[in-house]
Amino acid sequence: MARLAAIAVVAAAASFGGALFTQYGDAVTETFSKSDADLGWALAISRVGVLVSLVAASSSDRFGRRRTLILCVVGAAAANAVTALAPSFTVFTVAQLFTRAFVNAVLVIAGLAAVEDAPEGARAFALSMFGLAFGLGFSLSVVLLPLADLGANGWRIAFGASTFVVLLVPAMRANLRETTRYARLEQHA
């Protein structure tokens, strides 16, 4: 349960950072004087991050679930820090490509970790709890939507807030253990 709780925290944090683009898109386009078509292109470009996440997710087989998860959470926070300070729509879009990559990698790796160490009869429960945590992070991005109404750059506050997930890294290191399955594979190799 402790491992599942740690994975749930990672999932909620990543989901929060990943949901901001779609929630604050209108405010961002207003800040940079961009059209809905520009926003559509930016969203499409950011989705290319899924391809980058394949590399990160596959590296969890080589470097471990725990290490890769922590790196991806920090990567998503760093990409959202760049987003919060973005001087242009192009920088915003590129930063969100990396946010999307890291968040999708967290989704895959954390889901895998949640199932790998779940007891035989509780894998569906573990995956359900993981899904609820991911939904919690998304919900937090919705709750903070009024920040966009604070002015032309109010949306930057939410992206900046998502960077504070790095403050959880010491707790993640302490409570997020490597999965038993990966540890066995590492010993075998």
Number of C-alpha atoms within 10 A of each C-alpha: 10 10 16 22 17 20 29 25 21 27 29 24 28 32 28 24 30 27 21 25 25 12 17 22 18 16 21 21 17 13 16 15 10 13 12 12 10 13 19 12 13 20 18 13 14 21 18 15 22 19 14 17 23 15 12 22 25 16 16 18 14 12 12 20 26 22 15 23 29 20 16 26 27 21 20 33 28 21 25 29 20 20 23 22 15 16 11 11 19 12 14 22 21 19 23 28 24 26 34 30 29 31 28 26 30 29 22 19 26 25 21 15 26 26 20 16 19 18 11 9 8 12 15 14 14 24 20 14 18 27 16 15 22 22 16 19 23 22 15 18 23 16 9 16 17 13 16 20 11 11 11 14 17 19 26 23 15 22 26 18 16 25 22 15 20 18 10 15 17 11 12 18 14 9 16 23 17 16 19 12 12 20 14 10 12 13 7 7 6
